[in-house]
Amino acid sequence: MTHIRSFVRRCRCLTPAQQHVLDTLWPLFGVENDQEVLDLNALFGREAKKKMEIGFGRGDALVTMAKTHPEHDYLGIDVYRPGTNHLLKEIKAAQLTNVRVLCADAVDVLQYRLPEHCLDAIYLFFPDPWPKRHHHKRRLVQPEFVQLIATRIKSGGCFHLATDWQNYAEQMLQVLEAAPEFINCVKEGKFAPRPSARPLTKFEQRGRRLGHDIRDLLYRRE
Ligand SMILES: C[S@@+](CC[C@H](N)C(=O)[O-])C[C@H]1O[C@@H](n2cnc3c(N)ncnc32)[C@H](O)[C@@H]1O
């Protein structure tokens, strides 16, 4: 099934130093972008809670969460190559063994690479807001996307979203409230207070500098 992409491929070549990082660290932490359905316990070499961040950017939140919870495993998904390189360096520097990285469209990963109900949590922090009205169709959070998310989270698992874009926050709330598979962890129709456990990222800092309100949404899979 084809879908509207939520990103534009930026053809930025890697510098020789970035290429070196990729060549040495990708074999340790990278997951090939092929057609195989992933066995997450085999991928991490253990049974543990499995959590996934969609659009990790430079990986700031992913690395902080993985450091804070060495008992959980984290799969990061993004299409942004230089960000992936930065994340690989951070994983190595922090000697983390509980992070794996997949460079691909999250919609394809959810649809084709993950078994049903395999994840304990999915994080979507500061997805591209696509502010112009005629670009709203590119936003990730749409009813079909949320339905797909629901098929991959375990019962009782968590879907945590954050954005600094008011109009997108309202769209997220509307879509999630209408999804029968999800229950608002706070109260029907309400945003969540910022959980202290959510790491601060560059995009949140930028949003704050611009005077944007930061909105969190916390949902539990039925
Ligand atoms: C605005 S940035 C936010 C990055 C990070 N979450 C943060 O808070 O700093 C959005 C990220 O989502 C990624 N992205 C957008 N659409 C995606 C998709 N369909 N699959 C995977 N990553 C995607 C972009 O490449 C970008 O790195």
The ligand as an ORCA input file, in Angstrom:
! r2SCAN-3c Opt
* xyz 0 1
  C      10.917     17.695     13.847
  S      11.980     16.327     13.940
  C      11.930     15.877     15.671
  C      13.074     15.022     16.086
  C      13.067     14.552     17.555
  N      11.918     13.740     17.856
  C      13.182     15.703     18.506
  O      12.243     15.960     19.275
  O      14.239     16.361     18.508
  C      11.018     15.052     13.175
  C      11.822     13.831     12.785
  O      10.931     12.835     12.287
  C      11.542     12.212     11.161
  N      10.472     11.625     10.341
  C       9.494     12.273      9.674
  N       8.681     11.397      9.066
  C       9.152     10.164      9.367
  C       8.738      8.852      9.026
  N       7.670      8.634      8.257
  N       9.447      7.814      9.494
  C      10.543      8.020     10.262
  N      10.980      9.242     10.631
  C      10.285     10.294     10.187
  C      12.334     13.313     10.484
  O      13.371     12.800      9.660
  C      12.866     14.082     11.695
  O      14.109     13.597     12.109
*
